[in-house]
Amino acid sequence: MKGKIGLQLYSLKDILNKNNFVEILEKVKSYGYEGVEGVERDGDPDTVHLFCGKKASEVKSILTDLGLEIVSNHIGLNDLKKNFNTIIQYHKELGCGTLVIAGIPGVYFKNRETVQDTVKELKDFAHKVKDQDLELAFHNCPFNFVSPQSYDLFALEVDEELALQPDAGNAQIVRIEPTRYFKKMRNRFVSMHIKDGKQGSMEVLPLDSGEQGKENETIWKKFDELSTTIGNGAVNLKKFVKLGKARNVEWFIVEEEVTTDPLKTVANAYNYLFKM
């Protein structure tokens, strides 16, 4: 296929650890993947989720030896607020030029005023990140679609310095056809997340308060119920990939949320995508 295929390491969250890190990434490379995307957690870049607590220089060395690129890394907005300088330094040492904001709660999108406040905050960070010779992007989660108009306004208001990372499955499970929806946007796409999902509805995804508690647990339980492996859901991934190619997207990043056999699932996902 035209474009590179990467793997979001969250797909391997149930098996990847410090002891098998190199062995698992060797298998990822053997499947055909050309790069990986990480996930930062807990506000501490030294314990990057799925980089298994390894230092940036060590991760960079391992990936270089395996011939895998570090495409980007998912981070939280609160982490960026609290640890901006440390996060920037970590990504420079890692050789990762793209930071992707993910997991912003629905309260940031609940009305026009909160969306505009969110846009202002992210644009400010995008400029600060650019000043460090890195780039910032935004990954859509299901609860960013409190209403389709909320994300419409968000995409309209952000500028070129904050690219989007469209996620097909996260749109599908809230009853938004991803290709048609993202096609109308003129924003720059830094990459595209290849994820599948069952047909969902807005009503089954309540507004996320951003607090850890029953409401948050309900959201993630429903999210897992509506997620499915690539090629087995309601997303027309061929159309979604075609949109990415038309927009000159370089990286198509596989993400599998729920699976009982992670390695087999990501191998199958690569083969499915490679044929497109």
N, C-alpha and C positions, 0 to 999 in steps of 0.2 A: 504493500500500500504506500501511497505518497504520504510522507510524514513519519515521525518516530513514535514508537510505542514505549511508554514508561509505566511503572507500577507504583501506585501509592502503597507504601509499606503498611498502612493500616489494614490492608487486606490480609496481612500475615500476623496480626496482633495476638492471635491465640497460640502461636508456635515460636515466634522469633524471640530470642533472648541473647544475653551477652555471650554465652558459651557456644551457641550455634550460629552466630551472626554471619560469619564468613561462609560457612557451609550452606546456609539458606540462600545467601546472595549469589553464591556460585550456581545454585540451581535456578535462581531467577534469570541469571545471565544465560544459562543453557537453554532455557525456554525460548530465548530470542529477544528478551527485553533489552533496550538500549540505555535505559536510565531509571532512576527511582526518585520518588518524592517522599519526604519525611513528614513527621508530625511532632511538634513541640508541645510539651505539657508542663503543668505545675509551676509555671512562671520561672523555671530554672533551666536555662539553655544547656547546662552541663548534664542534665538528665533528659535529654531529648528522647521523647517517646519513639520507640522502635529504632533508634540509634543505640539503644540499650546502655545508656550512660557512658558511652565512649566519647573521648575528646574529639573535637572537630578535626584536628590534624590526623588522627588515627582513622576516622571514617573516610576522610578524603583519600588517604593512602590506600585503604582497602578497595574503595570504589575505582580508583585509578588502576590498581593492579588487575582488577576484574574486567576493566573496560566498560564500566558503567558510569554514566553521567549523573550528577546530582541536579535534577531538573529544577526543583523548587522545594520549599518547606512550608507546611501549614503551621501557622502560629495563631495565638489568641490575641484579641485586641487589648484585653486587660494586661496580658503579659508584655505587650509592646509598650503600653503606658508605663508600667512599673520598671521595666528592665531594658529600656530602649538601647542604651549604649552597649550593654552586655550582649544583647541579641544581635546587634549590628556586628560587633566584633566576632561573635561566634560564626556568623554566616560568611564573613570575609575569610576567616580561617578555614571554613568548610569548602570555600570555593563555590558557594551557592548564591547566585545573583538575584534570585526571585523569592521574595517573602509573600506568602499568600494568607490573608486574613480569612479565617473560617470559624464557623460556630457562633456567629453573633446572634444573640437571643432575639426573639420576635418583638420584644418591647422597643427595640431600636427602629422598628418598621411599622409601629402601630398606627401612625397618622402622619400627615404631611409635615408637621412641625418636628417630630422625632426623626423622620427620614432626613430632613434638611440638616438637623443637628448632626446626624450620623455622617452625612456626606461631608460636612465641613470638617469634622474631626478626622475622617479618613483622608481627605485631600491634604490636610495639614501634614499628616504622617507621610503621605506619598511624596510630598515635596522634601521632607526631612530625609526620607530614605534615598531619594534621588540624589540629594546632596552628598550622600555616602557612596555614590556610584553603584547603588543597588536599585531594584524596582519593587513596588508593592502592587499586589493584585487582590481581588476579592472573589471568594468562592461562595456560591449560593447554597444555603441550607434550606430545608423545607419550611422552617419557621420564619424565614425572611419573606415568605409569601403570605403574610397576614391577610393581604388582599393583593391580587395581581397588580393593582395600581400602585401599591407601595414600592414594589421592586421596579416598576416602570419609571416612577419618579426618581428613584435612586440612580438607575442607569442613565437617565437623562441628565442628571445634575453632576455626576462625576466627570472628570476630564481625562485626557489622554494619559496623564501620569498615574492614574489608578486603573489598571486593566481589569477585565473580568475573566474569571475562570468558570465558564458555564458547566454545570453538573446536570446531566440528562435525567438521572434517576431521581434526584432531589426535586426536580420540577414535576416529573411524571406522577409521583405519589401524592401530590396535592392537586391532581387533575389539570395540569398544565402541559400541553404538548410541547416538548422542549425545542424541537427544531423550528416550528412556526413561531414560538415565543421569542427565541433568541435571534432569529433571522431579522426581525424588525429593528433590532438594536444596532446602532452604528459604532458601538464601543469597540475598542481593541481587545481581542481575545488573546491572553497570554498563553493559554493551553486549553484543552477541553477534557473534562472528566467523563470517562466512559463508565457509566454505572446504569444498571437496569432497575426497574421497579414495577410493582403491580399498580393497577389503576386505583388511585386513592381518592380522597376528597378533603376539602378544606376543613370540614367539620371534625374529622378524626384527628386533626393536629391542633390542639389548643394553643393559645398564645403562651409562649415560653416566658416565664417571669425572670429567667436568668439565675434563679436561686436553686440550690440543690434541695429537692424535696419531692413530694408526691406528684406535683404537676410535671416536673421535669422527668420523673421516672415514667409517667404515663406517656409522654411524648416519645421517649426513646424505645419503650416497649412497642408502641404502635409503629414507629419507624422500622424496627426490626421485622415486624409482621408484614410490612409492605415492601421491604427490600427483597430482592431475589438475585440469583446469579445472572451474569451477562448472557443474553440470548434467550432467556426464559421469562422475560417480563413483557410489559406493554410498550416499552420504548422502541421506536423504529430507529435503531442505531445506525443503519446504513444512511438514512437521511441526515442524521445528526453529524456523522463523520463527513458526509458530503458537504455540509455547511461549513465545517471546519476547514476542509480543503479549499473551498471557494474563498475563505477568508485568510488563506495562507498560514493557517495554524501549523506550527512545527511539531508540537507534542500532543499526543493523545494518551491520556493517563488512565489506566485501568484501576478501578477501585471496586472491590468486592466487600460488602458489609457483613453478610451472614453466610457462613459455609461450614460444613462439618469436615471438609477436606481441603484446607487452604491451598496447598501446593498444587493439587490436581485442578482446583478451580481456577487458579491464576494461569496455569499452563493452558487450560481450555480457553480461557478468555483471550489469551494472546493469539491462539490459533484462529479463533472466531474473528478477531479484529484484523489479523494479518491478511485474511482473504478478501477484505474489502478494498 
